[in-house]
């Protein structure tokens, strides 16, 4: 048995542009699981905040 620990997957860290956001939201719309769209919208808001902050640091 390996002693490595797994970290939770953070989808927000993988959303980097509008194309990815569109695809992610479309997948959420296609998923019949209750609450999926709300979770996706929250993740997109966090990702956009991160993207904006990173852009400000670079400028």
N, CA, C and O atoms as a GROMACS GRO file, in nm:
protein
  236
    1UNK      N    1   0.084  -0.118   0.000
    1UNK     CA    2   0.000   0.000   0.000
    1UNK      C    3   0.088   0.124   0.000
    1UNK      O    4   0.185   0.132   0.076
    2UNK      N    5   0.056   0.218  -0.084
    2UNK     CA    6   0.133   0.342  -0.096
    2UNK      C    7   0.100   0.436   0.020
    2UNK      O    8  -0.013   0.439   0.068
    3UNK      N    9   0.199   0.511   0.063
    3UNK     CA   10   0.177   0.606   0.172
    3UNK      C   11   0.147   0.747   0.119
    3UNK      O   12   0.137   0.842   0.198
    4UNK      N   13   0.133   0.761  -0.012
    4UNK     CA   14   0.103   0.892  -0.069
    4UNK      C   15  -0.040   0.931  -0.037
    4UNK      O   16  -0.131   0.848  -0.037
    5UNK      N   17  -0.059   1.060  -0.009
    5UNK     CA   18  -0.193   1.110   0.019
    5UNK      C   19  -0.244   1.185  -0.104
    5UNK      O   20  -0.170   1.258  -0.169
    6UNK      N   21  -0.369   1.165  -0.132
    6UNK     CA   22  -0.432   1.234  -0.245
    6UNK      C   23  -0.486   1.368  -0.198
    6UNK      O   24  -0.539   1.381  -0.088
    7UNK      N   25  -0.471   1.468  -0.285
    7UNK     CA   26  -0.529   1.599  -0.257
    7UNK      C   27  -0.664   1.608  -0.327
    7UNK      O   28  -0.682   1.547  -0.432
    8UNK      N   29  -0.757   1.682  -0.271
    8UNK     CA   30  -0.886   1.699  -0.338
    8UNK      C   31  -0.867   1.769  -0.473
    8UNK      O   32  -0.781   1.856  -0.487
    9UNK      N   33  -0.946   1.730  -0.570
    9UNK     CA   34  -0.940   1.791  -0.702
    9UNK      C   35  -1.004   1.928  -0.696
    9UNK      O   36  -1.116   1.942  -0.646
   10UNK      N   37  -0.936   2.030  -0.747
   10UNK     CA   38  -0.988   2.166  -0.750
   10UNK      C   39  -1.012   2.208  -0.895
   10UNK      O   40  -0.919   2.247  -0.965
   11UNK      N   41  -1.136   2.199  -0.938
   11UNK     CA   42  -1.169   2.231  -1.077
   11UNK      C   43  -1.136   2.376  -1.110
   11UNK      O   44  -1.101   2.407  -1.224
   12UNK      N   45  -1.147   2.465  -1.013
   12UNK     CA   46  -1.121   2.607  -1.036
   12UNK      C   47  -0.979   2.630  -1.087
   12UNK      O   48  -0.955   2.719  -1.169
   13UNK      N   49  -0.886   2.551  -1.041
   13UNK     CA   50  -0.746   2.565  -1.083
   13UNK      C   51  -0.727   2.529  -1.230
   13UNK      O   52  -0.625   2.565  -1.290
   14UNK      N   53  -0.823   2.459  -1.288
   14UNK     CA   54  -0.810   2.414  -1.427
   14UNK      C   55  -0.894   2.497  -1.524
   14UNK      O   56  -0.890   2.472  -1.645
   15UNK      N   57  -0.968   2.593  -1.474
   15UNK     CA   58  -1.047   2.681  -1.560
   15UNK      C   59  -0.962   2.804  -1.587
   15UNK      O   60  -0.939   2.886  -1.497
   16UNK      N   61  -0.916   2.818  -1.710
   16UNK     CA   62  -0.821   2.925  -1.740
   16UNK      C   63  -0.864   3.023  -1.848
   16UNK      O   64  -0.800   3.126  -1.865
   17UNK      N   65  -0.973   2.993  -1.921
   17UNK     CA   66  -1.015   3.083  -2.027
   17UNK      C   67  -1.164   3.066  -2.056
   17UNK      O   68  -1.228   2.975  -2.005
   18UNK      N   69  -1.217   3.156  -2.139
   18UNK     CA   70  -1.360   3.156  -2.168
   18UNK      C   71  -1.405   3.029  -2.242
   18UNK      O   72  -1.518   2.983  -2.222
   19UNK      N   73  -1.320   2.974  -2.324
   19UNK     CA   74  -1.355   2.850  -2.395
   19UNK      C   75  -1.377   2.735  -2.295
   19UNK      O   76  -1.472   2.658  -2.308
   20UNK      N   77  -1.290   2.726  -2.198
   20UNK     CA   78  -1.303   2.623  -2.095
   20UNK      C   79  -1.428   2.648  -2.010
   20UNK      O   80  -1.498   2.553  -1.974
   21UNK      N   81  -1.455   2.773  -1.980
   21UNK     CA   82  -1.575   2.808  -1.904
   21UNK      C   83  -1.700   2.765  -1.979
   21UNK      O   84  -1.790   2.705  -1.921
   22UNK      N   85  -1.707   2.796  -2.110
   22UNK     CA   86  -1.824   2.757  -2.189
   22UNK      C   87  -1.843   2.605  -2.189
   22UNK      O   88  -1.955   2.557  -2.171
   23UNK      N   89  -1.737   2.532  -2.208
   23UNK     CA   90  -1.746   2.386  -2.210
   23UNK      C   91  -1.789   2.331  -2.074
   23UNK      O   92  -1.871   2.240  -2.066
   24UNK      N   93  -1.734   2.386  -1.969
   24UNK     CA   94  -1.767   2.343  -1.833
   24UNK      C   95  -1.914   2.369  -1.801
   24UNK      O   96  -1.982   2.284  -1.745
   25UNK      N   97  -1.961   2.489  -1.836
   25UNK     CA   98  -2.102   2.521  -1.811
   25UNK      C   99  -2.195   2.437  -1.896
   25UNK      O  100  -2.303   2.399  -1.849
   26UNK      N  101  -2.157   2.407  -2.019
   26UNK     CA  102  -2.240   2.321  -2.104
   26UNK      C  103  -2.249   2.181  -2.043
   26UNK      O  104  -2.356   2.121  -2.042
   27UNK      N  105  -2.138   2.131  -1.994
   27UNK     CA  106  -2.140   1.999  -1.929
   27UNK      C  107  -2.229   2.002  -1.806
   27UNK      O  108  -2.300   1.905  -1.779
   28UNK      N  109  -2.227   2.112  -1.731
   28UNK     CA  110  -2.313   2.123  -1.612
   28UNK      C  111  -2.460   2.127  -1.653
   28UNK      O  112  -2.545   2.068  -1.586
   29UNK      N  113  -2.490   2.197  -1.762
   29UNK     CA  114  -2.628   2.202  -1.811
   29UNK      C  115  -2.677   2.064  -1.855
   29UNK      O  116  -2.794   2.032  -1.838
   30UNK      N  117  -2.588   1.985  -1.910
   30UNK     CA  118  -2.623   1.852  -1.959
   30UNK      C  119  -2.636   1.748  -1.847
   30UNK      O  120  -2.693   1.641  -1.868
   31UNK      N  121  -2.584   1.780  -1.730
   31UNK     CA  122  -2.586   1.686  -1.617
   31UNK      C  123  -2.720   1.698  -1.542
   31UNK      O  124  -2.756   1.808  -1.499
   32UNK      N  125  -2.792   1.589  -1.527
   32UNK     CA  126  -2.923   1.595  -1.460
   32UNK      C  127  -2.916   1.600  -1.306
   32UNK      O  128  -3.019   1.611  -1.240
   33UNK      N  129  -2.797   1.593  -1.251
   33UNK     CA  130  -2.782   1.593  -1.106
   33UNK      C  131  -2.823   1.729  -1.047
   33UNK      O  132  -2.772   1.832  -1.089
   34UNK      N  133  -2.916   1.729  -0.951
   34UNK     CA  134  -2.959   1.855  -0.890
   34UNK      C  135  -2.840   1.930  -0.828
   34UNK      O  136  -2.756   1.871  -0.761
   35UNK      N  137  -2.835   2.058  -0.852
   35UNK     CA  138  -2.731   2.142  -0.792
   35UNK      C  139  -2.604   2.154  -0.874
   35UNK      O  140  -2.518   2.235  -0.842
   36UNK      N  141  -2.592   2.076  -0.979
   36UNK     CA  142  -2.469   2.078  -1.059
   36UNK      C  143  -2.446   2.215  -1.122
   36UNK      O  144  -2.334   2.266  -1.120
   37UNK      N  145  -2.551   2.274  -1.178
   37UNK     CA  146  -2.535   2.405  -1.242
   37UNK      C  147  -2.494   2.511  -1.141
   37UNK      O  148  -2.408   2.593  -1.170
   38UNK      N  149  -2.556   2.510  -1.023
   38UNK     CA  150  -2.520   2.608  -0.921
   38UNK      C  151  -2.374   2.594  -0.879
   38UNK      O  152  -2.304   2.693  -0.861
   39UNK      N  153  -2.329   2.471  -0.862
   39UNK     CA  154  -2.189   2.446  -0.826
   39UNK      C  155  -2.097   2.495  -0.938
   39UNK      O  156  -1.994   2.557  -0.910
   40UNK      N  157  -2.133   2.468  -1.062
   40UNK     CA  158  -2.051   2.511  -1.175
   40UNK      C  159  -2.045   2.663  -1.183
   40UNK      O  160  -1.939   2.720  -1.208
   41UNK      N  161  -2.158   2.729  -1.161
   41UNK     CA  162  -2.158   2.876  -1.164
   41UNK      C  163  -2.070   2.934  -1.054
   41UNK      O  164  -2.001   3.034  -1.076
   42UNK      N  165  -2.073   2.873  -0.937
   42UNK     CA  166  -1.987   2.916  -0.827
   42UNK      C  167  -1.839   2.896  -0.862
   42UNK      O  168  -1.756   2.983  -0.838
   43UNK      N  169  -1.808   2.781  -0.920
   43UNK     CA  170  -1.670   2.754  -0.961
   43UNK      C  171  -1.622   2.851  -1.068
   43UNK      O  172  -1.508   2.896  -1.064
   44UNK      N  173  -1.710   2.884  -1.163
   44UNK     CA  174  -1.674   2.979  -1.268
   44UNK      C  175  -1.649   3.117  -1.209
   44UNK      O  176  -1.555   3.186  -1.250
   45UNK      N  177  -1.732   3.159  -1.115
   45UNK     CA  178  -1.711   3.289  -1.050
   45UNK      C  179  -1.576   3.293  -0.980
   45UNK      O  180  -1.503   3.392  -0.991
   46UNK      N  181  -1.540   3.186  -0.910
   46UNK     CA  182  -1.410   3.179  -0.842
   46UNK      C  183  -1.296   3.180  -0.945
   46UNK      O  184  -1.193   3.245  -0.924
   47UNK      N  185  -1.314   3.108  -1.054
   47UNK     CA  186  -1.210   3.102  -1.157
   47UNK      C  187  -1.191   3.238  -1.222
   47UNK      O  188  -1.078   3.281  -1.245
   48UNK      N  189  -1.301   3.306  -1.252
   48UNK     CA  190  -1.290   3.440  -1.313
   48UNK      C  191  -1.222   3.538  -1.218
   48UNK      O  192  -1.145   3.623  -1.262
   49UNK      N  193  -1.250   3.526  -1.090
   49UNK     CA  194  -1.184   3.611  -0.990
   49UNK      C  195  -1.034   3.584  -0.991
   49UNK      O  196  -0.954   3.678  -0.988
   50UNK      N  197  -0.995   3.456  -0.994
   50UNK     CA  198  -0.853   3.419  -0.998
   50UNK      C  199  -0.787   3.467  -1.126
   50UNK      O  200  -0.675   3.519  -1.123
   51UNK      N  201  -0.855   3.450  -1.239
   51UNK     CA  202  -0.802   3.493  -1.368
   51UNK      C  203  -0.781   3.644  -1.368
   51UNK      O  204  -0.678   3.693  -1.416
   52UNK      N  205  -0.878   3.716  -1.316
   52UNK     CA  206  -0.868   3.862  -1.310
   52UNK      C  207  -0.753   3.906  -1.220
   52UNK      O  208  -0.678   3.997  -1.256
   53UNK      N  209  -0.738   3.842  -1.106
   53UNK     CA  210  -0.629   3.877  -1.015
   53UNK      C  211  -0.493   3.848  -1.079
   53UNK      O  212  -0.400   3.927  -1.065
   54UNK      N  213  -0.482   3.736  -1.149
   54UNK     CA  214  -0.357   3.703  -1.216
   54UNK      C  215  -0.325   3.802  -1.326
   54UNK      O  216  -0.209   3.836  -1.347
   55UNK      N  217  -0.429   3.848  -1.396
   55UNK     CA  218  -0.411   3.946  -1.504
   55UNK      C  219  -0.360   4.078  -1.447
   55UNK      O  220  -0.272   4.142  -1.506
   56UNK      N  221  -0.414   4.120  -1.332
   56UNK     CA  222  -0.374   4.245  -1.269
   56UNK      C  223  -0.228   4.238  -1.224
   56UNK      O  224  -0.156   4.338  -1.232
   57UNK      N  225  -0.186   4.124  -1.177
   57UNK     CA  226  -0.047   4.106  -1.132
   57UNK      C  227   0.047   4.119  -1.252
   57UNK      O  228   0.154   4.178  -1.240
   58UNK      N  229   0.007   4.063  -1.365
   58UNK     CA  230   0.093   4.068  -1.484
   58UNK      C  231   0.099   4.206  -1.548
   58UNK      O  232   0.199   4.241  -1.610
   59UNK      N  233  -0.007   4.284  -1.533
   59UNK     CA  234  -0.012   4.417  -1.597
   59UNK      C  235   0.057   4.524  -1.518
   59UNK      O  236   0.060   4.640  -1.561
   0.00000   0.00000   0.00000
